[in-house]
Amino acid sequence: MLWEGDLVDGIDLTALDRFAAGFPHEVFDRLREHAPVWWHPPAEHTPGGA
């Protein structure tokens, strides 16, 4: 499942498995529709991340 909780909660653009089958257009479509200005929280693979 791509979306957990809120419409954009759980999106991690640093998760390389999300890109394994190609560019995840549906993720960016969802962000443009529901959160056109969205801050990506720190993640395991980002500097200063969790």
CHARMM-style PDB file with segment names, atoms N, HN, CA, C and O in Angstrom:
ATOM      1  N   MET     1       0.842  -1.189   0.000  1.00  0.00      PROA
ATOM      2  CA  MET     1       0.000   0.000   0.000  1.00  0.00      PROA
ATOM      3  C   MET     1       0.879   1.242   0.000  1.00  0.00      PROA
ATOM      4  O   MET     1       1.795   1.354   0.815  1.00  0.00      PROA
ATOM      5  N   LEU     2       0.610   2.167  -0.901  1.00  0.00      PROA
ATOM      6  HN  LEU     2      -0.133   2.075  -1.563  1.00  0.00      PROA
ATOM      7  CA  LEU     2       1.422   3.373  -0.985  1.00  0.00      PROA
ATOM      8  C   LEU     2       1.084   4.396   0.078  1.00  0.00      PROA
ATOM      9  O   LEU     2       1.963   5.131   0.529  1.00  0.00      PROA
ATOM     10  N   TRP     3      -0.151   4.457   0.478  1.00  0.00      PROA
ATOM     11  HN  TRP     3      -0.865   3.861   0.112  1.00  0.00      PROA
ATOM     12  CA  TRP     3      -0.589   5.533   1.363  1.00  0.00      PROA
ATOM     13  C   TRP     3      -1.085   4.967   2.671  1.00  0.00      PROA
ATOM     14  O   TRP     3      -1.991   4.133   2.694  1.00  0.00      PROA
ATOM     15  N   GLU     4      -0.496   5.415   3.756  1.00  0.00      PROA
ATOM     16  HN  GLU     4       0.240   6.092   3.737  1.00  0.00      PROA
ATOM     17  CA  GLU     4      -0.921   4.980   5.078  1.00  0.00      PROA
ATOM     18  C   GLU     4      -1.405   6.207   5.828  1.00  0.00      PROA
ATOM     19  O   GLU     4      -0.764   7.257   5.785  1.00  0.00      PROA
ATOM     20  N   GLY     5      -2.515   6.081   6.505  1.00  0.00      PROA
ATOM     21  HN  GLY     5      -3.035   5.228   6.541  1.00  0.00      PROA
ATOM     22  CA  GLY     5      -3.039   7.217   7.268  1.00  0.00      PROA
ATOM     23  C   GLY     5      -3.480   8.327   6.342  1.00  0.00      PROA
ATOM     24  O   GLY     5      -4.346   8.130   5.489  1.00  0.00      PROA
ATOM     25  N   ASP     6      -2.893   9.478   6.509  1.00  0.00      PROA
ATOM     26  HN  ASP     6      -2.189   9.638   7.202  1.00  0.00      PROA
ATOM     27  CA  ASP     6      -3.199  10.641   5.679  1.00  0.00      PROA
ATOM     28  C   ASP     6      -2.853  10.327   4.222  1.00  0.00      PROA
ATOM     29  O   ASP     6      -2.187   9.331   3.937  1.00  0.00      PROA
ATOM     30  N   LEU     7      -3.297  11.158   3.328  1.00  0.00      PROA
ATOM     31  HN  LEU     7      -3.838  11.967   3.559  1.00  0.00      PROA
ATOM     32  CA  LEU     7      -3.094  10.907   1.899  1.00  0.00      PROA
ATOM     33  C   LEU     7      -1.630  10.877   1.484  1.00  0.00      PROA
ATOM     34  O   LEU     7      -1.297  10.262   0.471  1.00  0.00      PROA
ATOM     35  N   VAL     8      -0.749  11.522   2.239  1.00  0.00      PROA
ATOM     36  HN  VAL     8      -1.020  12.022   3.062  1.00  0.00      PROA
ATOM     37  CA  VAL     8       0.664  11.539   1.858  1.00  0.00      PROA
ATOM     38  C   VAL     8       1.580  11.017   2.961  1.00  0.00      PROA
ATOM     39  O   VAL     8       2.799  11.021   2.786  1.00  0.00      PROA
ATOM     40  N   ASP     9       1.036  10.570   4.084  1.00  0.00      PROA
ATOM     41  HN  ASP     9       0.047  10.567   4.226  1.00  0.00      PROA
ATOM     42  CA  ASP     9       1.863   9.979   5.138  1.00  0.00      PROA
ATOM     43  C   ASP     9       2.516   8.707   4.620  1.00  0.00      PROA
ATOM     44  O   ASP     9       1.921   7.964   3.840  1.00  0.00      PROA
ATOM     45  N   GLY    10       3.717   8.470   5.050  1.00  0.00      PROA
ATOM     46  HN  GLY    10       4.201   9.074   5.683  1.00  0.00      PROA
ATOM     47  CA  GLY    10       4.399   7.238   4.678  1.00  0.00      PROA
ATOM     48  C   GLY    10       5.151   7.304   3.361  1.00  0.00      PROA
ATOM     49  O   GLY    10       5.796   6.326   2.985  1.00  0.00      PROA
ATOM     50  N   ILE    11       5.093   8.415   2.651  1.00  0.00      PROA
ATOM     51  HN  ILE    11       4.569   9.210   2.956  1.00  0.00      PROA
ATOM     52  CA  ILE    11       5.853   8.536   1.411  1.00  0.00      PROA
ATOM     53  C   ILE    11       7.313   8.762   1.766  1.00  0.00      PROA
ATOM     54  O   ILE    11       7.645   9.703   2.488  1.00  0.00      PROA
ATOM     55  N   ASP    12       8.174   7.909   1.265  1.00  0.00      PROA
ATOM     56  HN  ASP    12       7.904   7.145   0.679  1.00  0.00      PROA
ATOM     57  CA  ASP    12       9.613   8.051   1.474  1.00  0.00      PROA
ATOM     58  C   ASP    12      10.280   8.016   0.108  1.00  0.00      PROA
ATOM     59  O   ASP    12      10.445   6.951  -0.486  1.00  0.00      PROA
ATOM     60  N   LEU    13      10.659   9.179  -0.380  1.00  0.00      PROA
ATOM     61  HN  LEU    13      10.525  10.044   0.103  1.00  0.00      PROA
ATOM     62  CA  LEU    13      11.264   9.267  -1.705  1.00  0.00      PROA
ATOM     63  C   LEU    13      12.708   8.795  -1.706  1.00  0.00      PROA
ATOM     64  O   LEU    13      13.333   8.726  -2.764  1.00  0.00      PROA
ATOM     65  N   THR    14      13.252   8.465  -0.530  1.00  0.00      PROA
ATOM     66  HN  THR    14      12.744   8.521   0.329  1.00  0.00      PROA
ATOM     67  CA  THR    14      14.604   7.925  -0.468  1.00  0.00      PROA
ATOM     68  C   THR    14      14.615   6.407  -0.502  1.00  0.00      PROA
ATOM     69  O   THR    14      15.685   5.802  -0.562  1.00  0.00      PROA
ATOM     70  N   ALA    15      13.451   5.781  -0.466  1.00  0.00      PROA
ATOM     71  HN  ALA    15      12.582   6.273  -0.417  1.00  0.00      PROA
ATOM     72  CA  ALA    15      13.359   4.322  -0.516  1.00  0.00      PROA
ATOM     73  C   ALA    15      13.566   3.863  -1.960  1.00  0.00      PROA
ATOM     74  O   ALA    15      12.686   4.005  -2.809  1.00  0.00      PROA
ATOM     75  N   LEU    16      14.734   3.320  -2.210  1.00  0.00      PROA
ATOM     76  HN  LEU    16      15.449   3.205  -1.521  1.00  0.00      PROA
ATOM     77  CA  LEU    16      15.088   2.955  -3.587  1.00  0.00      PROA
ATOM     78  C   LEU    16      14.199   1.871  -4.172  1.00  0.00      PROA
ATOM     79  O   LEU    16      14.050   1.792  -5.391  1.00  0.00      PROA
ATOM     80  N   ASP    17      13.603   1.032  -3.326  1.00  0.00      PROA
ATOM     81  HN  ASP    17      13.724   1.096  -2.335  1.00  0.00      PROA
ATOM     82  CA  ASP    17      12.708  -0.003  -3.853  1.00  0.00      PROA
ATOM     83  C   ASP    17      11.477   0.595  -4.518  1.00  0.00      PROA
ATOM     84  O   ASP    17      10.854  -0.046  -5.363  1.00  0.00      PROA
ATOM     85  N   ARG    18      11.121   1.829  -4.139  1.00  0.00      PROA
ATOM     86  HN  ARG    18      11.628   2.350  -3.452  1.00  0.00      PROA
ATOM     87  CA  ARG    18       9.988   2.507  -4.770  1.00  0.00      PROA
ATOM     88  C   ARG    18      10.287   2.812  -6.248  1.00  0.00      PROA
ATOM     89  O   ARG    18       9.367   2.948  -7.054  1.00  0.00      PROA
ATOM     90  N   PHE    19      11.571   2.916  -6.593  1.00  0.00      PROA
ATOM     91  HN  PHE    19      12.319   2.805  -5.939  1.00  0.00      PROA
ATOM     92  CA  PHE    19      11.979   3.241  -7.956  1.00  0.00      PROA
ATOM     93  C   PHE    19      12.431   2.001  -8.745  1.00  0.00      PROA
ATOM     94  O   PHE    19      12.788   2.117  -9.917  1.00  0.00      PROA
ATOM     95  N   ALA    20      12.419   0.829  -8.122  1.00  0.00      PROA
ATOM     96  HN  ALA    20      12.129   0.734  -7.170  1.00  0.00      PROA
ATOM     97  CA  ALA    20      12.942  -0.386  -8.751  1.00  0.00      PROA
ATOM     98  C   ALA    20      12.218  -0.748 -10.041  1.00  0.00      PROA
ATOM     99  O   ALA    20      12.843  -1.242 -10.980  1.00  0.00      PROA
ATOM    100  N   ALA    21      10.924  -0.512 -10.102  1.00  0.00      PROA
ATOM    101  HN  ALA    21      10.416  -0.110  -9.340  1.00  0.00      PROA
ATOM    102  CA  ALA    21      10.149  -0.866 -11.295  1.00  0.00      PROA
ATOM    103  C   ALA    21       9.993   0.316 -12.248  1.00  0.00      PROA
ATOM    104  O   ALA    21       9.174   0.272 -13.165  1.00  0.00      PROA
ATOM    105  N   GLY    22      10.776   1.370 -12.032  1.00  0.00      PROA
ATOM    106  HN  GLY    22      11.441   1.406 -11.287  1.00  0.00      PROA
ATOM    107  CA  GLY    22      10.683   2.568 -12.855  1.00  0.00      PROA
ATOM    108  C   GLY    22      10.274   3.758 -12.012  1.00  0.00      PROA
ATOM    109  O   GLY    22      10.118   3.643 -10.796  1.00  0.00      PROA
ATOM    110  N   PHE    23      10.103   4.883 -12.646  1.00  0.00      PROA
ATOM    111  HN  PHE    23      10.230   4.977 -13.633  1.00  0.00      PROA
ATOM    112  CA  PHE    23       9.763   6.107 -11.937  1.00  0.00      PROA
ATOM    113  C   PHE    23       8.350   6.000 -11.362  1.00  0.00      PROA
ATOM    114  O   PHE    23       7.419   5.649 -12.088  1.00  0.00      PROA
ATOM    115  N   PRO    24       8.176   6.295 -10.076  1.00  0.00      PROA
ATOM    116  CA  PRO    24       6.861   6.149  -9.439  1.00  0.00      PROA
ATOM    117  C   PRO    24       5.944   7.354  -9.714  1.00  0.00      PROA
ATOM    118  O   PRO    24       5.687   8.165  -8.825  1.00  0.00      PROA
ATOM    119  N   HSD    25       5.468   7.453 -10.936  1.00  0.00      PROA
ATOM    120  HN  HSD    25       5.677   6.794 -11.658  1.00  0.00      PROA
ATOM    121  CA  HSD    25       4.630   8.585 -11.331  1.00  0.00      PROA
ATOM    122  C   HSD    25       3.428   8.767 -10.413  1.00  0.00      PROA
ATOM    123  O   HSD    25       3.034   9.898 -10.126  1.00  0.00      PROA
ATOM    124  N   GLU    26       2.835   7.655  -9.944  1.00  0.00      PROA
ATOM    125  HN  GLU    26       3.155   6.736 -10.176  1.00  0.00      PROA
ATOM    126  CA  GLU    26       1.643   7.751  -9.112  1.00  0.00      PROA
ATOM    127  C   GLU    26       1.938   8.457  -7.786  1.00  0.00      PROA
ATOM    128  O   GLU    26       1.067   9.129  -7.233  1.00  0.00      PROA
ATOM    129  N   VAL    27       3.153   8.307  -7.280  1.00  0.00      PROA
ATOM    130  HN  VAL    27       3.860   7.761  -7.729  1.00  0.00      PROA
ATOM    131  CA  VAL    27       3.521   8.989  -6.030  1.00  0.00      PROA
ATOM    132  C   VAL    27       3.536  10.499  -6.248  1.00  0.00      PROA
ATOM    133  O   VAL    27       2.978  11.251  -5.450  1.00  0.00      PROA
ATOM    134  N   PHE    28       4.170  10.936  -7.320  1.00  0.00      PROA
ATOM    135  HN  PHE    28       4.624  10.325  -7.969  1.00  0.00      PROA
ATOM    136  CA  PHE    28       4.263  12.367  -7.597  1.00  0.00      PROA
ATOM    137  C   PHE    28       2.919  12.944  -8.021  1.00  0.00      PROA
ATOM    138  O   PHE    28       2.622  14.099  -7.716  1.00  0.00      PROA
ATOM    139  N   ASP    29       2.107  12.162  -8.715  1.00  0.00      PROA
ATOM    140  HN  ASP    29       2.349  11.224  -8.963  1.00  0.00      PROA
ATOM    141  CA  ASP    29       0.742  12.600  -9.040  1.00  0.00      PROA
ATOM    142  C   ASP    29      -0.029  12.867  -7.755  1.00  0.00      PROA
ATOM    143  O   ASP    29      -0.724  13.876  -7.639  1.00  0.00      PROA
ATOM    144  N   ARG    30       0.098  11.953  -6.785  1.00  0.00      PROA
ATOM    145  HN  ARG    30       0.662  11.133  -6.880  1.00  0.00      PROA
ATOM    146  CA  ARG    30      -0.605  12.088  -5.504  1.00  0.00      PROA
ATOM    147  C   ARG    30      -0.116  13.325  -4.753  1.00  0.00      PROA
ATOM    148  O   ARG    30      -0.918  14.073  -4.193  1.00  0.00      PROA
ATOM    149  N   LEU    31       1.199  13.538  -4.742  1.00  0.00      PROA
ATOM    150  HN  LEU    31       1.850  12.930  -5.196  1.00  0.00      PROA
ATOM    151  CA  LEU    31       1.747  14.716  -4.069  1.00  0.00      PROA
ATOM    152  C   LEU    31       1.262  16.006  -4.737  1.00  0.00      PROA
ATOM    153  O   LEU    31       0.872  16.951  -4.051  1.00  0.00      PROA
ATOM    154  N   ARG    32       1.284  16.048  -6.064  1.00  0.00      PROA
ATOM    155  HN  ARG    32       1.600  15.280  -6.621  1.00  0.00      PROA
ATOM    156  CA  ARG    32       0.818  17.257  -6.761  1.00  0.00      PROA
ATOM    157  C   ARG    32      -0.644  17.534  -6.459  1.00  0.00      PROA
ATOM    158  O   ARG    32      -1.034  18.692  -6.310  1.00  0.00      PROA
ATOM    159  N   GLU    33      -1.454  16.498  -6.366  1.00  0.00      PROA
ATOM    160  HN  GLU    33      -1.137  15.557  -6.487  1.00  0.00      PROA
ATOM    161  CA  GLU    33      -2.882  16.668  -6.133  1.00  0.00      PROA
ATOM    162  C   GLU    33      -3.200  17.066  -4.690  1.00  0.00      PROA
ATOM    163  O   GLU    33      -4.048  17.927  -4.458  1.00  0.00      PROA
ATOM    164  N   HSD    34      -2.527  16.445  -3.722  1.00  0.00      PROA
ATOM    165  HN  HSD    34      -1.838  15.745  -3.910  1.00  0.00      PROA
ATOM    166  CA  HSD    34      -2.911  16.612  -2.323  1.00  0.00      PROA
ATOM    167  C   HSD    34      -1.931  17.420  -1.483  1.00  0.00      PROA
ATOM    168  O   HSD    34      -2.290  17.877  -0.398  1.00  0.00      PROA
ATOM    169  N   ALA    35      -0.714  17.607  -1.951  1.00  0.00      PROA
ATOM    170  HN  ALA    35      -0.421  17.236  -2.833  1.00  0.00      PROA
ATOM    171  CA  ALA    35       0.280  18.351  -1.171  1.00  0.00      PROA
ATOM    172  C   ALA    35       1.312  18.953  -2.114  1.00  0.00      PROA
ATOM    173  O   ALA    35       2.465  18.522  -2.123  1.00  0.00      PROA
ATOM    174  N   PRO    36       0.911  19.950  -2.913  1.00  0.00      PROA
ATOM    175  CA  PRO    36       1.823  20.493  -3.920  1.00  0.00      PROA
ATOM    176  C   PRO    36       3.089  21.119  -3.330  1.00  0.00      PROA
ATOM    177  O   PRO    36       4.116  21.190  -4.004  1.00  0.00      PROA
ATOM    178  N   VAL    37       3.020  21.570  -2.080  1.00  0.00      PROA
ATOM    179  HN  VAL    37       2.185  21.512  -1.532  1.00  0.00      PROA
ATOM    180  CA  VAL    37       4.216  22.042  -1.379  1.00  0.00      PROA
ATOM    181  C   VAL    37       4.376  21.110  -0.190  1.00  0.00      PROA
ATOM    182  O   VAL    37       3.673  21.240   0.812  1.00  0.00      PROA
ATOM    183  N   TRP    38       5.308  20.164  -0.310  1.00  0.00      PROA
ATOM    184  HN  TRP    38       5.878  20.059  -1.124  1.00  0.00      PROA
ATOM    185  CA  TRP    38       5.438  19.108   0.678  1.00  0.00      PROA
ATOM    186  C   TRP    38       6.872  19.015   1.149  1.00  0.00      PROA
ATOM    187  O   TRP    38       7.798  18.982   0.339  1.00  0.00      PROA
ATOM    188  N   TRP    39       7.055  18.972   2.453  1.00  0.00      PROA
ATOM    189  HN  TRP    39       6.302  18.999   3.111  1.00  0.00      PROA
ATOM    190  CA  TRP    39       8.372  18.826   3.046  1.00  0.00      PROA
ATOM    191  C   TRP    39       8.617  17.363   3.334  1.00  0.00      PROA
ATOM    192  O   TRP    39       7.820  16.716   4.013  1.00  0.00      PROA
ATOM    193  N   HSD    40       9.715  16.837   2.822  1.00  0.00      PROA
ATOM    194  HN  HSD    40      10.363  17.362   2.271  1.00  0.00      PROA
ATOM    195  CA  HSD    40      10.074  15.441   3.066  1.00  0.00      PROA
ATOM    196  C   HSD    40      10.791  15.371   4.414  1.00  0.00      PROA
ATOM    197  O   HSD    40      11.867  15.948   4.569  1.00  0.00      PROA
ATOM    198  N   PRO    41      10.215  14.679   5.376  1.00  0.00      PROA
ATOM    199  CA  PRO    41      10.868  14.565   6.678  1.00  0.00      PROA
ATOM    200  C   PRO    41      12.177  13.774   6.560  1.00  0.00      PROA
ATOM    201  O   PRO    41      12.337  12.980   5.633  1.00  0.00      PROA
ATOM    202  N   PRO    42      13.109  13.984   7.491  1.00  0.00      PROA
ATOM    203  CA  PRO    42      14.345  13.202   7.463  1.00  0.00      PROA
ATOM    204  C   PRO    42      14.031  11.715   7.480  1.00  0.00      PROA
ATOM    205  O   PRO    42      13.111  11.262   8.162  1.00  0.00      PROA
ATOM    206  N   ALA    43      14.804  10.978   6.725  1.00  0.00      PROA
ATOM    207  HN  ALA    43      15.551  11.346   6.171  1.00  0.00      PROA
ATOM    208  CA  ALA    43      14.617   9.532   6.632  1.00  0.00      PROA
ATOM    209  C   ALA    43      15.960   8.846   6.863  1.00  0.00      PROA
ATOM    210  O   ALA    43      16.991   9.504   6.999  1.00  0.00      PROA
ATOM    211  N   GLU    44      15.932   7.549   6.905  1.00  0.00      PROA
ATOM    212  HN  GLU    44      15.095   7.014   6.795  1.00  0.00      PROA
ATOM    213  CA  GLU    44      17.130   6.766   7.162  1.00  0.00      PROA
ATOM    214  C   GLU    44      18.260   7.081   6.170  1.00  0.00      PROA
ATOM    215  O   GLU    44      19.434   7.055   6.539  1.00  0.00      PROA
ATOM    216  N   HSD    45      17.911   7.374   4.928  1.00  0.00      PROA
ATOM    217  HN  HSD    45      16.957   7.395   4.628  1.00  0.00      PROA
ATOM    218  CA  HSD    45      18.912   7.557   3.871  1.00  0.00      PROA
ATOM    219  C   HSD    45      19.217   9.021   3.557  1.00  0.00      PROA
ATOM    220  O   HSD    45      19.870   9.305   2.553  1.00  0.00      PROA
ATOM    221  N   THR    46      18.760   9.958   4.393  1.00  0.00      PROA
ATOM    222  HN  THR    46      18.230   9.727   5.209  1.00  0.00      PROA
ATOM    223  CA  THR    46      19.043  11.374   4.143  1.00  0.00      PROA
ATOM    224  C   THR    46      19.989  11.903   5.216  1.00  0.00      PROA
ATOM    225  O   THR    46      19.985  11.404   6.341  1.00  0.00      PROA
ATOM    226  N   PRO    47      20.791  12.899   4.886  1.00  0.00      PROA
ATOM    227  CA  PRO    47      21.684  13.478   5.892  1.00  0.00      PROA
ATOM    228  C   PRO    47      20.890  13.964   7.094  1.00  0.00      PROA
ATOM    229  O   PRO    47      19.878  14.647   6.935  1.00  0.00      PROA
ATOM    230  N   GLY    48      21.330  13.624   8.270  1.00  0.00      PROA
ATOM    231  HN  GLY    48      22.152  13.070   8.399  1.00  0.00      PROA
ATOM    232  CA  GLY    48      20.640  14.028   9.479  1.00  0.00      PROA
ATOM    233  C   GLY    48      19.350  13.277   9.715  1.00  0.00      PROA
ATOM    234  O   GLY    48      18.540  13.675  10.552  1.00  0.00      PROA
ATOM    235  N   GLY    49      19.151  12.194   8.983  1.00  0.00      PROA
ATOM    236  HN  GLY    49      19.809  11.871   8.303  1.00  0.00      PROA
ATOM    237  CA  GLY    49      17.902  11.448   9.067  1.00  0.00      PROA
ATOM    238  C   GLY    49      17.791  10.599  10.315  1.00  0.00      PROA
ATOM    239  O   GLY    49      18.667  10.582  11.180  1.00  0.00      PROA
ATOM    240  N   ALA    50      16.698   9.910  10.365  1.00  0.00      PROA
ATOM    241  HN  ALA    50      15.987   9.924   9.662  1.00  0.00      PROA
ATOM    242  CA  ALA    50      16.377   9.101  11.552  1.00  0.00      PROA
ATOM    243  C   ALA    50      17.322   7.942  11.736  1.00  0.00      PROA
ATOM    244  OT1 ALA    50      17.179   7.174  12.687  1.00  0.00      PROA
TER     245      ALA     50
END
